[in-house]
Amino acid sequence: MTGCSLSQGFKSPDPSKMDYEGYRTYIETKLPVEGPILFGMHPNAEIGYLTTTCDTIFDTILSVQGGGGGGGQGGDK
């Protein structure tokens, strides 16, 4: 088996020539960066996803931020 095509210009290595560790190393060093083009999508497809994710993160931060702390009572003692 010579390997199959996973993406444009990217071939999977021959499984008969690699062990588990070899595949792990190959995945970490040789796989192309994930992006819309890898999945056959337009390059701008990621913009909407990242915008929504950012909005969700900031909404979560604001919701768990809580109110201001109670101030100490100043006064004469």
C-alpha positions, -999 to 999 in steps of 0.1 A, spaced: 0 0 0 14 34 -10 -7 57 12 -38 77 4 -43 113 -3 -56 132 27 -55 167 13 -42 186 -17 -6 176 -21 -5 156 12 0 119 13 -5 95 42 26 75 50 28 38 42 14 21 74 35 -10 68 66 11 73 57 29 106 49 19 141 28 38 166 56 61 177 65 68 141 30 79 133 28 100 164 60 118 154 48 121 118 15 137 129 32 162 152 59 173 127 45 167 91 8 173 91 -3 206 75 -18 233 98 -55 229 101 -75 255 83 -105 259 61 -85 251 29 -76 217 43 -113 209 45 -121 223 11 -136 255 24 -129 292 15 -101 307 35 -125 333 51 -147 305 65 -127 306 97 -134 343 104 -170 337 115 -160 308 138 -132 328 155 -155 358 159 -181 337 176 -156 319 198 -141 353 209 -176 367 217 -184 335 238 -151 338 257 -156 374 266 -193 368 276 -181 340 299 -154 362 314 -179 390 321 -205 366 336 -180 350 360 -163 383 369 -188 391 396 -195 423 413 -172 446 431 -159 436 465 -174 450 496 -155 480 509 -143 483 544 -161 506 567 -141 537 575 -149 555 606 -138 568 639 -129 543 666 
